[in-house]
Amino acid sequence: MEREFEAKLRLQQPLPGGVAGGKVVQRTNSIAFRAPQEQFTIKDFELGKVFGVGSYSQVRSFLFLF
């Protein structure tokens, strides 16, 4: 995926001779990305641990009494 991103950046760079109005496209080595966060409350932790896949996932566990 990074290679595809780099290829797209190369396409956007101005051509020699100032064809793009002299604007310079700056490249970055990383992209800031933040996943959506779930809002946990104290009730989520009362019956035990909160488990999930990844940092922001939540799976609730239930007790069944027979």
C-alpha positions as CSV (number, residue, x, y, z in Angstrom):
1,M,0.0,0.0,0.0
2,E,2.9,2.4,0.7
3,R,4.3,1.8,-2.7
4,E,1.0,2.8,-4.3
5,F,0.8,5.9,-2.2
6,E,4.4,6.9,-3.2
7,A,3.5,6.3,-6.8
8,K,0.6,8.7,-6.5
9,L,2.7,11.3,-4.8
10,R,5.2,11.1,-7.7
11,L,2.4,11.8,-10.2
12,Q,1.4,15.0,-8.2
13,Q,4.8,16.5,-8.1
14,P,5.3,19.6,-10.4
15,L,7.1,19.2,-13.6
16,P,10.5,20.9,-14.2
17,G,10.1,24.4,-15.6
18,G,7.3,25.5,-13.3
19,V,4.4,24.1,-15.2
20,A,2.4,23.7,-11.9
21,G,2.7,27.4,-11.1
22,G,5.8,27.0,-9.1
23,K,4.0,25.1,-6.2
24,V,6.0,22.4,-4.5
25,V,4.3,19.3,-3.3
26,Q,5.7,18.2,0.0
27,R,6.0,14.5,0.7
28,T,5.6,12.8,4.1
29,N,6.8,9.4,5.3
30,S,3.8,8.7,7.5
31,I,0.1,9.3,7.5
32,A,-1.6,10.2,10.7
33,F,-4.6,7.9,11.2
34,R,-6.8,7.5,14.2
35,A,-9.3,4.8,14.6
36,P,-12.7,5.6,16.1
37,Q,-12.8,5.1,19.8
38,E,-15.6,3.5,21.8
39,Q,-16.6,5.4,25.0
40,F,-16.3,2.9,27.9
41,T,-18.1,3.5,31.2
42,I,-17.5,2.1,34.7
43,K,-20.4,-0.3,34.0
44,D,-18.4,-2.0,31.3
45,F,-15.9,-3.1,33.9
46,E,-18.2,-4.1,36.8
47,L,-18.7,-7.8,35.7
48,G,-15.2,-8.5,34.5
49,K,-12.7,-7.5,31.9
50,V,-13.5,-6.0,28.6
51,F,-12.2,-8.1,25.7
52,G,-12.0,-7.3,22.0
53,V,-10.1,-7.5,18.8
54,G,-7.8,-4.5,18.5
55,S,-7.5,-1.5,20.8
56,Y,-10.9,-0.1,20.3
57,S,-13.2,-3.1,20.1
58,Q,-15.5,-4.2,22.9
59,V,-17.1,-7.6,23.5
60,R,-19.4,-8.0,26.4
61,S,-19.6,-11.2,28.4
62,F,-22.8,-12.4,30.1
63,L,-23.4,-14.8,33.1
64,F,-26.0,-17.4,32.6
65,L,-27.4,-18.9,35.8
66,F,-29.1,-22.3,35.7
